[in-house]
Amino acid sequence: MKLKKLASVMMSVLIFCGSIAVWMPALSASADINASAAEEQKTVVLDAGKGATAEDIRKTFYDNRYWYSSYGPQKTVKLKGTFKIDNTIDIYGGLIIDASEAVINSNADIVFLSYAMGDFELRGGKYNLGRDTRLLKVSNAENVNLDSVTINGGGSFDYGVVFMYNCIFSEIRNCKFNNTKSQAIYTYSGMNITVFGNTFNNTDGHAICVYGGTNDAQGNMTDIKMTGLGIIGNKVNGAKGDGIKCVRCSEPCNITGNTVKNIKMNDKLDYDELRGESRSGVGIMVMECDGANVGKPFKYNGKTYEGNSVTNTENYGTVVNLSDSVSIYKNDFKDIGTNGIHSSASSRTSIENCTLKNCGEIGIFFVPGPVESVEEDKKLSRYSKVASNKIMGCKSFGIDLAKASDVTVSSNSVYNCDDYAVYCIGSKKINIKNNTISETKTVNGSGIGFNAECSGINIFRNHQINLTLNKSAITLGKGEKFRLTSNLSVSWKTSASHIAKVDKNGNVTAVSSGKVYITAATSDGLEKACTITVKNAPSKITLTKGIVTIGVGEKFTLGSSVPNGSACSKRTYRTSNSSIVKMTRTDWQGDFVGVKPGVAYVTVRSYNGKESTCRVTVKKAPSSVTISKKAITLKVGQTATLSASIPSDAGCAARTFRTSNSSVVKMTKTNWTGSFKAMKKGTAYVTVRTYNGKESSCKVTVV
């Protein structure tokens, strides 16, 4: 508040010294103006439906130049209907433009405000802007506010759709920017600027660009940076360049509560068209800032805002470049093209309580300074910390410390990265402690790697965990149920509940045909998914055999099938008489053993009640087996088949044939009958064996 009063006093002194007269005539206009109430309410109404034009707006503003609102009450100009503007309108402050009931179509910059001593507010309205057209250009003004304005199109690469130069105590709030052809908001220099609760859709440039600092008399940038910046609670959906770009700001600088998604690199632009870094494709860019807060709790308008959400960026999620003491707290990064958080030539960077999922190559990357002029602390990322973050699904490292020094990496969870969880390249004085690591590349079970150039790497109290499911993929029929289980305490979710549902205990119910992912997640962010394919319920189920004869003690397996296009994961087998045929396995396939002579039936049943039955006859075990030939002579290349018989009162479904020398005689079939081929000159024996060890052999001579 003191700064605001000081600024007001300074501007008043400038006016006095310059002998500028303050002119406050009564408001007037050449079209429909409610003059009777205007004097008392200090409001002018311009209604396009009753003949008001852009010239009436211009004349009204020109005839009512309130240089400083302290010298007279602030006036309101209310616009109604649709106006067309072809020439820029100059504003002198001390005014509220209420366009909440108006539509403005413009092929020129609409409002220009310079060295205004009074407050100015643009409230409401729909503005349809032509190419290279701005809504508002403001320089050297105080208390400039945009509230609930909707802007379609427009934009200038020199200034943006809304340009504010060297302004103080100003706010852009609750506005909508649609399909702008350059950065939507560009503020340069000044202090105490707030960008709050705005929405940006499809910006062909940076959505919000803040460039701090001032120029000296020679036009060179000074060391004075913008202070009192707030970028709070905004939504950016689609931008080419950066979602939010903040350059040369100092504490307090709050970037929190924002949602940024679908950010692309702008390859169509020359490098300098958006004042550098134009193609970067970054969610939130912080450059040359001191003490910036990216996500820490901040109270504004009675509400506390915390964290930022950055999703689907072509390049980085957040970049911290040439900065000091930047805090990145409780941000969510998902589906990032390159690195989640990229800290370059910056010292005292604090990255805490962030979630990074599928962040391209590296989750968190510290890069040394690019030039020799960077001070040593920034070059080595000194005194930084990475704590309590969750990093999942990187194509390379979870955390990469390149030539960093004096960095603490603690209490992070790093999962499912293709390379090391933490990797050091020429790093020094690094403390890596209390981290949880799972399913990454490991050395001695640590998941932490470093090269020969490292020194002072302290690794202690880290541990590895693994999350496993009883199924990684399964196919179910409509209406079928299945329970997924995990080795850890997890919560469950489905990617498409109309295909398959899951409850809190992992019980899955197939609903309709399609593919869905059922994901198990631990409380600290470790995830694993099972792929569920849902097909039609089976109209029938068929066993592989309808009749089987076995011997006492013999084991046998029955499989089953369902028609194409249907599925049945749960198949239950049962026996009609366990004293004759005893089941040893009853799920998916039916394993059983003959207990005593007799007849029993093995039945398979699908989850939806379809059945198929096999008649199983059990006879006594065979006392002998006889091969069909005792001797045979073949020429090289010839083939032959042997069979075997057992006593008529015995049973044996399994008869196995083998050769004593596969280089002479090679078996081509070994179950029930034995087929073989003569390979080279010599002698070999083909032997048949029953399940209970009875054997018979044939001598095979190859000539």
GISUL-V250450 format. One record per residue. N is the residue number from 1. RES is the residue in one letter. SS is DSSP state (alpha for helix, beta for strand, coil for the rest). PSI is psi as a letter, one per 20 degrees, with the letter a starting at -180 (* if undefined). OMEGA is omega in degrees with one decimal (none if undefined). Layout:
[[N	RES	SS	PSI	OMEGA] [N	RES	SS	PSI	OMEGA]]
//
This chain:
[[1	M	coil	h	178.1] [2	K	alpha	g	178.5] [3	L	alpha	g	-179.8] [4	K	alpha	g	179.2] [5	K	alpha	g	179.3] [6	L	alpha	g	179.4] [7	A	alpha	g	-179.8] [8	S	alpha	g	179.7] [9	V	alpha	g	-179.3] [10	M	alpha	g	179.5] [11	M	alpha	h	178.6] [12	S	alpha	g	178.6] [13	V	alpha	g	178.7] [14	L	alpha	g	179.9] [15	I	alpha	g	-178.3] [16	F	alpha	g	-178.4] [17	C	alpha	h	-179.0] [18	G	coil	j	179.3] [19	S	coil	l	179.3] [20	I	coil	p	-178.7] [21	A	coil	q	176.2] [22	V	coil	o	-174.4] [23	W	coil	p	-177.3] [24	M	coil	m	177.3] [25	P	coil	r	177.2] [26	A	coil	q	178.7] [27	L	coil	q	176.9] [28	S	coil	r	176.5] [29	A	coil	q	-177.5] [30	S	coil	i	177.9] [31	A	coil	a	-171.4] [32	D	coil	o	179.1] [33	I	coil	p	179.0] [34	N	coil	m	-171.5] [35	A	alpha	h	-175.5] [36	S	alpha	g	-179.5] [37	A	alpha	i	-172.8] [38	A	alpha	g	-176.7] [39	E	alpha	h	-177.2] [40	E	alpha	g	-178.2] [41	Q	alpha	i	-179.0] [42	K	coil	l	-178.3] [43	T	beta	p	173.9] [44	V	beta	p	179.0] [45	V	beta	p	175.6] [46	L	beta	o	-174.2] [47	D	beta	o	180.0] [48	A	alpha	h	178.5] [49	G	alpha	i	178.7] [50	K	alpha	k	171.7] [51	G	coil	i	179.8] [52	A	coil	q	-179.1] [53	T	coil	r	177.4] [54	A	alpha	h	178.4] [55	E	alpha	h	175.8] [56	D	alpha	g	176.9] [57	I	alpha	g	-177.2] [58	R	alpha	g	-178.8] [59	K	alpha	h	178.4] [60	T	alpha	g	179.6] [61	F	alpha	h	-177.5] [62	Y	alpha	h	-176.9] [63	D	coil	i	-175.9] [64	N	coil	m	-177.0] [65	R	coil	n	179.0] [66	Y	coil	n	-172.8] [67	W	coil	h	-178.8] [68	Y	coil	p	-171.6] [69	S	alpha	i	177.7] [70	S	alpha	h	-179.5] [71	Y	alpha	i	-178.9] [72	G	coil	q	-178.0] [73	P	coil	q	178.3] [74	Q	coil	p	-177.5] [75	K	beta	q	177.6] [76	T	beta	p	172.2] [77	V	beta	o	-178.3] [78	K	beta	p	-179.6] [79	L	beta	p	176.7] [80	K	beta	q	176.7] [81	G	beta	a	-174.8] [82	T	beta	p	-179.7] [83	F	beta	q	173.4] [84	K	beta	p	-177.3] [85	I	beta	p	179.8] [86	D	coil	i	-179.9] [87	N	coil	q	-177.2] [88	T	coil	q	178.9] [89	I	beta	p	177.2] [90	D	beta	p	178.7] [91	I	beta	q	-178.0] [92	Y	coil	j	177.2] [93	G	coil	r	179.8] [94	G	coil	k	-174.8] [95	L	beta	q	166.5] [96	I	beta	p	173.9] [97	I	beta	o	179.9] [98	D	beta	o	-179.5] [99	A	beta	k	-175.6] [100	S	beta	i	178.0] [101	E	beta	k	-174.5] [102	A	beta	q	171.3] [103	V	beta	p	-178.2] [104	I	beta	o	174.2] [105	N	beta	p	-172.2] [106	S	beta	p	171.9] [107	N	coil	j	178.3] [108	A	coil	r	172.0] [109	D	coil	p	-171.5] [110	I	coil	g	-172.6] [111	V	beta	p	173.7] [112	F	beta	p	-177.6] [113	L	beta	p	-176.3] [114	S	beta	p	178.6] [115	Y	coil	l	-180.0] [116	A	coil	p	-179.4] [117	M	coil	i	-177.3] [118	G	coil	r	177.1] [119	D	coil	q	175.7] [120	F	beta	p	178.1] [121	E	beta	p	173.8] [122	L	beta	o	-169.0] [123	R	beta	p	174.0] [124	G	coil	a	177.2] [125	G	coil	q	176.5] [126	K	beta	p	-174.9] [127	Y	beta	o	176.6] [128	N	beta	o	-170.4] [129	L	beta	q	175.2] [130	G	coil	a	-178.2] [131	R	coil	q	178.7] [132	D	coil	k	-177.7] [133	T	coil	p	178.9] [134	R	coil	q	173.2] [135	L	coil	g	-170.6] [136	L	beta	p	171.3] [137	K	beta	o	-174.7] [138	V	beta	p	174.7] [139	S	beta	p	173.6] [140	N	coil	l	-178.4] [141	A	coil	r	-177.6] [142	E	beta	q	177.0] [143	N	coil	l	174.9] [144	V	beta	p	-174.9] [145	N	beta	p	169.7] [146	L	beta	p	-175.4] [147	D	beta	p	171.7] [148	S	coil	k	178.6] [149	V	coil	q	175.0] [150	T	beta	p	-178.0] [151	I	beta	p	176.4] [152	N	beta	p	177.7] [153	G	beta	b	179.4] [154	G	coil	r	177.0] [155	G	coil	q	176.6] [156	S	coil	p	-176.9] [157	F	coil	i	175.2] [158	D	coil	h	-171.7] [159	Y	coil	h	-174.1] [160	G	coil	a	178.9] [161	V	coil	g	173.4] [162	V	beta	o	-178.0] [163	F	beta	p	178.4] [164	M	beta	o	-178.6] [165	Y	beta	p	173.6] [166	N	coil	l	178.3] [167	C	coil	q	178.6] [168	I	beta	q	175.9] [169	F	beta	l	-177.0] [170	S	beta	q	-174.4] [171	E	beta	p	170.5] [172	I	beta	o	-170.1] [173	R	beta	q	171.7] [174	N	coil	k	179.3] [175	C	coil	r	177.4] [176	K	beta	p	178.0] [177	F	beta	o	-176.5] [178	N	beta	p	171.0] [179	N	coil	l	176.9] [180	T	coil	q	-174.7] [181	K	coil	j	173.6] [182	S	coil	a	174.3] [183	Q	coil	q	-175.7] [184	A	coil	g	-179.7] [185	I	beta	p	176.8] [186	Y	beta	o	176.4] [187	T	beta	p	-176.0] [188	Y	beta	p	179.9] [189	S	coil	a	179.6] [190	G	coil	a	178.3] [191	M	beta	r	179.9] [192	N	beta	l	176.6] [193	I	beta	p	179.6] [194	T	beta	p	174.3] [195	V	beta	o	-166.0] [196	F	beta	p	168.0] [197	G	coil	k	-179.1] [198	N	coil	r	178.2] [199	T	beta	p	-178.4] [200	F	beta	o	179.6] [201	N	beta	o	173.6] [202	N	beta	m	177.2] [203	T	beta	p	-179.3] [204	D	coil	l	-175.3] [205	G	coil	a	175.5] [206	H	coil	p	176.0] [207	A	coil	g	177.6] [208	I	beta	p	179.4] [209	C	beta	o	179.2] [210	V	beta	p	-178.2] [211	Y	beta	o	-176.7] [212	G	coil	a	177.4] [213	G	coil	r	177.7] [214	T	coil	r	177.6] [215	N	beta	q	175.1] [216	D	coil	a	-176.2] [217	A	coil	h	179.3] [218	Q	coil	j	179.5] [219	G	coil	j	179.8] [220	N	coil	q	-180.0] [221	M	beta	p	178.5] [222	T	coil	r	178.9] [223	D	coil	i	179.8] [224	I	coil	p	-178.0] [225	K	coil	r	178.0] [226	M	beta	p	177.3] [227	T	beta	q	179.1] [228	G	beta	k	-179.4] [229	L	beta	p	173.6] [230	G	beta	o	172.8] [231	I	beta	o	-162.5] [232	I	beta	p	169.3] [233	G	coil	k	178.9] [234	N	coil	q	177.9] [235	K	beta	o	178.6] [236	V	beta	o	178.8] [237	N	beta	n	177.9] [238	G	beta	o	175.3] [239	A	beta	q	173.5] [240	K	beta	o	-172.0] [241	G	coil	d	174.9] [242	D	beta	q	173.8] [243	G	beta	g	176.3] [244	I	beta	p	179.0] [245	K	beta	p	-177.8] [246	C	beta	o	-176.6] [247	V	beta	p	174.0] [248	R	coil	m	174.3] [249	C	beta	q	178.7] [250	S	beta	r	-176.4] [251	E	beta	p	-1.8] [252	P	beta	p	177.9] [253	C	beta	o	-172.9] [254	N	beta	o	174.7] [255	I	beta	n	-172.0] [256	T	beta	q	178.1] [257	G	coil	j	-177.0] [258	N	coil	q	174.0] [259	T	beta	p	-176.4] [260	V	beta	p	179.6] [261	K	beta	q	175.8] [262	N	beta	l	-179.0] [263	I	beta	p	-177.2] [264	K	beta	q	171.7] [265	M	coil	q	-176.3] [266	N	coil	n	-175.7] [267	D	coil	i	-177.7] [268	K	coil	i	-174.2] [269	L	coil	q	168.5] [270	D	coil	q	-172.1] [271	Y	coil	h	-172.6] [272	D	coil	i	-175.5] [273	E	coil	h	175.3] [274	L	coil	k	177.1] [275	R	coil	l	175.2] [276	G	coil	q	177.6] [277	E	coil	k	-171.8] [278	S	coil	h	-175.0] [279	R	coil	j	-160.2] [280	S	coil	h	178.5] [281	G	coil	l	-176.2] [282	V	beta	q	177.6] [283	G	beta	g	178.5] [284	I	beta	o	-179.4] [285	M	beta	p	177.2] [286	V	beta	o	-176.5] [287	M	beta	p	175.1] [288	E	coil	l	-178.9] [289	C	coil	q	177.2] [290	D	beta	p	175.9] [291	G	beta	k	-179.7] [292	A	beta	q	178.0] [293	N	beta	o	178.4] [294	V	beta	n	173.7] [295	G	coil	i	-179.3] [296	K	coil	q	-176.3] [297	P	coil	p	-179.5] [298	F	beta	p	-177.3] [299	K	beta	p	-179.9] [300	Y	beta	p	-178.3] [301	N	coil	k	176.5] [302	G	coil	j	-178.9] [303	K	beta	q	179.2] [304	T	beta	p	178.6] [305	Y	beta	q	-175.1] [306	E	coil	p	174.6] [307	G	coil	r	172.8] [308	N	coil	q	176.3] [309	S	beta	p	-179.7] [310	V	beta	p	-174.5] [311	T	beta	p	170.7] [312	N	beta	m	173.1] [313	T	beta	q	-178.3] [314	E	coil	h	-178.9] [315	N	coil	d	-176.1] [316	Y	coil	q	172.4] [317	G	coil	g	175.0] [318	T	beta	p	175.9] [319	V	beta	p	170.5] [320	V	beta	o	-172.0] [321	N	beta	p	175.3] [322	L	coil	l	-175.2] [323	S	coil	r	-179.9] [324	D	beta	p	174.3] [325	S	coil	l	175.6] [326	V	coil	p	178.7] [327	S	beta	p	175.9] [328	I	beta	o	-167.6] [329	Y	beta	p	170.5] [330	K	coil	k	175.5] [331	N	coil	q	176.4] [332	D	beta	p	177.9] [333	F	beta	p	-177.8] [334	K	beta	p	176.6] [335	D	beta	m	-178.7] [336	I	beta	p	-173.1] [337	G	coil	g	-174.9] [338	T	coil	e	178.3] [339	N	beta	q	179.1] [340	G	beta	f	177.5] [341	I	beta	p	-175.4] [342	H	beta	o	-179.9] [343	S	beta	o	-175.0] [344	S	beta	p	175.3] [345	A	coil	l	-178.6] [346	S	coil	q	179.9] [347	S	beta	q	177.6] [348	R	coil	k	176.1] [349	T	coil	p	179.5] [350	S	beta	o	179.8] [351	I	beta	o	-172.8] [352	E	beta	q	170.8] [353	N	coil	k	177.1] [354	C	coil	q	174.9] [355	T	beta	p	-178.8] [356	L	beta	o	-176.1] [357	K	beta	p	179.9] [358	N	beta	l	-177.1] [359	C	beta	m	171.4] [360	G	beta	c	-174.8] [361	E	coil	g	-171.1] [362	I	beta	p	178.1] [363	G	beta	f	179.6] [364	I	beta	p	-172.8] [365	F	beta	p	172.8] [366	F	beta	p	-176.9] [367	V	beta	p	-180.0] [368	P	coil	r	-179.1] [369	G	coil	q	-175.1] [370	P	coil	i	-176.1] [371	V	coil	q	-177.8] [372	E	coil	h	-176.4] [373	S	coil	i	178.9] [374	V	coil	p	-179.2] [375	E	coil	q	-170.5] [376	E	alpha	h	-179.0] [377	D	alpha	g	-179.8] [378	K	alpha	h	-178.5] [379	K	alpha	h	-176.3] [380	L	coil	j	-178.5] [381	S	coil	k	-171.9] [382	R	coil	q	172.9] [383	Y	coil	k	176.8] [384	S	beta	r	176.7] [385	K	beta	q	177.8] [386	V	beta	o	-170.1] [387	A	beta	p	170.4] [388	S	coil	k	176.6] [389	N	coil	q	176.3] [390	K	beta	o	-175.1] [391	I	beta	p	-174.9] [392	M	beta	p	166.7] [393	G	coil	l	175.6] [394	C	coil	q	179.8] [395	K	coil	i	177.6] [396	S	coil	d	-175.0] [397	F	coil	q	171.0] [398	G	coil	g	178.4] [399	I	beta	p	-178.9] [400	D	beta	p	-179.9] [401	L	beta	n	-175.3] [402	A	beta	o	178.3] [403	K	coil	k	179.4] [404	A	coil	r	179.7] [405	S	beta	q	176.6] [406	D	beta	l	179.3] [407	V	beta	p	177.0] [408	T	beta	p	177.5] [409	V	beta	o	-171.5] [410	S	beta	q	171.9] [411	S	coil	k	175.8] [412	N	coil	q	173.0] [413	S	beta	p	-177.0] [414	V	beta	o	-173.0] [415	Y	beta	q	166.7] [416	N	coil	k	173.2] [417	C	coil	q	-175.6] [418	D	coil	h	179.9] [419	D	coil	b	-175.3] [420	Y	coil	q	173.7] [421	A	coil	g	175.9] [422	V	beta	p	-179.7] [423	Y	beta	p	-179.2] [424	C	beta	p	178.2] [425	I	beta	o	-179.6] [426	G	coil	k	-176.5] [427	S	coil	q	-178.3] [428	K	beta	q	177.1] [429	K	beta	l	179.5] [430	I	beta	p	176.3] [431	N	beta	o	-179.4] [432	I	beta	o	-171.2] [433	K	beta	q	172.4] [434	N	coil	k	178.5] [435	N	coil	q	176.4] [436	T	beta	p	-171.9] [437	I	beta	p	179.8] [438	S	beta	p	171.0] [439	E	coil	l	171.4] [440	T	coil	r	174.7] [441	K	coil	p	-174.7] [442	T	coil	q	169.4] [443	V	coil	p	-177.0] [444	N	coil	k	175.9] [445	G	coil	j	-174.5] [446	S	coil	h	-174.2] [447	G	coil	j	-176.3] [448	I	beta	p	-178.1] [449	G	beta	q	177.2] [450	F	beta	q	-178.9] [451	N	coil	a	-173.2] [452	A	coil	i	-177.5] [453	E	coil	i	-178.4] [454	C	coil	q	174.1] [455	S	beta	q	178.2] [456	G	beta	k	177.9] [457	I	beta	o	-178.9] [458	N	beta	o	-177.5] [459	I	beta	o	-179.9] [460	F	beta	q	176.9] [461	R	coil	k	171.6] [462	N	coil	q	178.8] [463	H	beta	q	-178.8] [464	Q	beta	q	172.1] [465	I	coil	q	175.7] [466	N	coil	p	175.6] [467	L	coil	p	-179.8] [468	T	coil	q	175.5] [469	L	beta	q	178.2] [470	N	coil	i	175.9] [471	K	coil	p	173.0] [472	S	coil	h	177.4] [473	A	beta	q	179.2] [474	I	beta	q	177.1] [475	T	beta	p	-177.6] [476	L	beta	q	171.6] [477	G	beta	q	179.1] [478	K	coil	p	179.2] [479	G	coil	i	-178.0] [480	E	coil	q	179.1] [481	K	beta	q	178.6] [482	F	beta	q	178.8] [483	R	beta	p	172.7] [484	L	coil	p	178.2] [485	T	coil	q	-178.4] [486	S	beta	q	178.1] [487	N	coil	i	179.8] [488	L	coil	r	175.2] [489	S	coil	p	-173.4] [490	V	coil	r	166.5] [491	S	beta	q	-174.5] [492	W	beta	q	174.3] [493	K	beta	q	179.4] [494	T	beta	q	178.5] [495	S	coil	i	179.7] [496	A	coil	n	-175.1] [497	S	coil	i	178.2] [498	H	coil	i	176.2] [499	I	coil	g	177.0] [500	A	beta	p	178.1] [501	K	beta	q	175.5] [502	V	beta	q	178.0] [503	D	coil	a	-174.0] [504	K	coil	i	-179.9] [505	N	coil	j	179.2] [506	G	coil	j	178.5] [507	N	beta	o	-175.9] [508	V	beta	p	174.2] [509	T	beta	p	177.9] [510	A	beta	p	-174.5] [511	V	coil	g	-177.0] [512	S	coil	r	-175.5] [513	S	coil	q	179.0] [514	G	beta	a	-180.0] [515	K	beta	p	-177.0] [516	V	beta	q	178.8] [517	Y	beta	p	175.3] [518	I	beta	o	-172.6] [519	T	beta	p	172.0] [520	A	beta	p	-177.9] [521	A	beta	p	174.4] [522	T	coil	r	-178.1] [523	S	coil	h	179.6] [524	D	coil	j	168.3] [525	G	coil	i	177.2] [526	L	coil	p	-175.9] [527	E	beta	q	171.9] [528	K	beta	q	-174.4] [529	A	beta	q	171.5] [530	C	beta	p	178.7] [531	T	beta	p	179.6] [532	I	beta	p	173.5] [533	T	beta	p	-178.0] [534	V	beta	p	176.3] [535	K	beta	a	179.6] [536	N	beta	q	172.9] [537	A	beta	q	-177.1] [538	P	coil	p	176.0] [539	S	coil	i	176.8] [540	K	coil	r	174.8] [541	I	beta	p	-172.9] [542	T	beta	p	175.9] [543	L	beta	q	-180.0] [544	T	coil	h	177.6] [545	K	coil	q	176.0] [546	G	coil	h	179.7] [547	I	beta	p	179.6] [548	V	beta	p	171.9] [549	T	beta	p	-179.7] [550	I	beta	r	176.7] [551	G	beta	r	176.7] [552	V	coil	p	-179.3] [553	G	coil	i	-178.9] [554	E	coil	q	177.4] [555	K	beta	q	-179.3] [556	F	beta	q	179.5] [557	T	beta	p	174.5] [558	L	beta	p	172.0] [559	G	coil	r	179.6] [560	S	beta	r	-179.9] [561	S	beta	q	175.5] [562	V	beta	r	-177.6] [563	P	coil	q	176.0] [564	N	coil	q	-179.7] [565	G	coil	i	177.3] [566	S	beta	r	-178.3] [567	A	beta	q	178.4] [568	C	coil	n	180.0] [569	S	coil	h	-177.8] [570	K	coil	o	176.2] [571	R	beta	p	-174.9] [572	T	beta	p	179.4] [573	Y	beta	q	177.5] [574	R	beta	r	177.5] [575	T	beta	q	178.9] [576	S	coil	i	-178.2] [577	N	coil	n	-176.0] [578	S	coil	i	176.4] [579	S	coil	i	177.1] [580	I	coil	g	177.7] [581	V	beta	p	-178.2] [582	K	beta	p	178.3] [583	M	beta	p	174.6] [584	T	beta	i	172.6] [585	R	beta	p	-173.2] [586	T	coil	j	179.1] [587	D	beta	p	178.5] [588	W	coil	g	173.3] [589	Q	coil	q	-177.7] [590	G	beta	o	175.7] [591	D	beta	p	179.8] [592	F	beta	r	-178.9] [593	V	beta	q	175.9] [594	G	beta	p	-176.3] [595	V	coil	g	178.7] [596	K	coil	r	-178.9] [597	P	coil	q	179.5] [598	G	beta	a	-179.9] [599	V	beta	p	175.3] [600	A	beta	r	-178.5] [601	Y	beta	p	174.8] [602	V	beta	p	-175.6] [603	T	beta	p	172.0] [604	V	beta	q	-178.9] [605	R	beta	p	177.2] [606	S	beta	r	-179.4] [607	Y	coil	h	-178.7] [608	N	coil	j	169.2] [609	G	coil	j	176.7] [610	K	coil	q	-174.4] [611	E	beta	q	172.9] [612	S	beta	q	-172.1] [613	T	beta	q	175.2] [614	C	beta	p	175.7] [615	R	beta	p	-179.0] [616	V	beta	o	175.8] [617	T	beta	p	178.8] [618	V	beta	p	174.3] [619	K	beta	r	-179.5] [620	K	beta	r	179.6] [621	A	beta	q	-178.7] [622	P	coil	p	176.5] [623	S	coil	i	179.7] [624	S	coil	r	174.1] [625	V	coil	q	-177.6] [626	T	beta	p	178.5] [627	I	beta	q	-171.2] [628	S	coil	h	176.4] [629	K	coil	q	179.6] [630	K	coil	h	-179.8] [631	A	beta	q	-179.9] [632	I	beta	q	178.0] [633	T	beta	p	-178.8] [634	L	beta	q	169.9] [635	K	coil	q	178.7] [636	V	coil	p	179.8] [637	G	coil	i	179.1] [638	Q	coil	q	178.8] [639	T	beta	r	178.8] [640	A	beta	r	178.4] [641	T	beta	p	177.7] [642	L	beta	q	174.0] [643	S	coil	r	-179.0] [644	A	beta	q	-179.7] [645	S	beta	q	177.2] [646	I	coil	r	178.0] [647	P	coil	q	-173.9] [648	S	coil	h	-178.9] [649	D	coil	j	-178.6] [650	A	beta	r	177.5] [651	G	beta	q	178.1] [652	C	coil	o	178.9] [653	A	coil	h	-176.4] [654	A	coil	o	174.7] [655	R	beta	o	-172.4] [656	T	beta	p	178.2] [657	F	beta	q	177.4] [658	R	beta	r	178.0] [659	T	beta	q	178.4] [660	S	coil	i	-177.9] [661	N	coil	n	-175.2] [662	S	coil	i	176.3] [663	S	coil	h	177.0] [664	V	coil	g	179.6] [665	V	beta	p	-178.0] [666	K	beta	p	179.8] [667	M	beta	p	174.4] [668	T	beta	i	173.0] [669	K	beta	p	-172.7] [670	T	coil	j	-178.3] [671	N	beta	p	-179.4] [672	W	coil	g	168.8] [673	T	coil	q	-180.0] [674	G	beta	o	176.5] [675	S	beta	q	-176.9] [676	F	beta	r	-177.5] [677	K	beta	p	177.1] [678	A	beta	p	-173.6] [679	M	coil	g	179.4] [680	K	coil	r	-178.4] [681	K	coil	p	179.4] [682	G	beta	a	-178.9] [683	T	beta	p	175.6] [684	A	beta	r	-179.9] [685	Y	beta	p	173.5] [686	V	beta	p	-173.2] [687	T	beta	p	173.2] [688	V	beta	q	-177.7] [689	R	beta	p	176.7] [690	T	beta	r	-178.8] [691	Y	coil	h	-178.3] [692	N	coil	j	170.1] [693	G	coil	j	176.9] [694	K	coil	p	-174.4] [695	E	beta	q	173.3] [696	S	beta	q	-172.8] [697	S	beta	q	174.7] [698	C	beta	p	177.5] [699	K	beta	p	-179.2] [700	V	beta	o	177.9] [701	T	beta	p	-179.6] [702	V	beta	p	-177.1] [703	V	coil	*	none]]
//
